[in-house]
């Protein structure tokens, strides 16, 4: 197999992924919300989520999570509440405004993704999905 082709495909995949994500982030920013804030809203369910669990979902550390939650509280999207079962745990819950924002943004984001991905035909999407799944499953380590 041609190493140059492998590297070319890898860098094309990386550039494309970056560009698609950047375009989706820009759409969110136009609506006044950051990518991490959107993902936090996405992961906060009706019962709320612990700050630690939300940090895991967002792959960030506790200090970053504190700042993110503080900014979301300033926007009146979330609030903190002690967990009734374990008072050491803070739950992050959506305010009424946060619920409305989430209900609006998730379908918008899905439409943006669909719009972006509609550049490909149904057949191309099936092929791309199959190829990406194959690549994802490849865990071989050549030495």
Secondary structure as UniProt FT lines:
FT   HELIX           3..30
FT   TURN            31..32
FT   HELIX           35..43
FT   TURN            46..47
FT   STRAND          49..50
FT   HELIX           51..58
FT   HELIX           62..74
FT   TURN            75..76
FT   STRAND          78..82
FT   TURN            87..88
FT   STRAND          90..94
FT   HELIX           96..117
FT   TURN            118..119
FT   HELIX           122..137
//
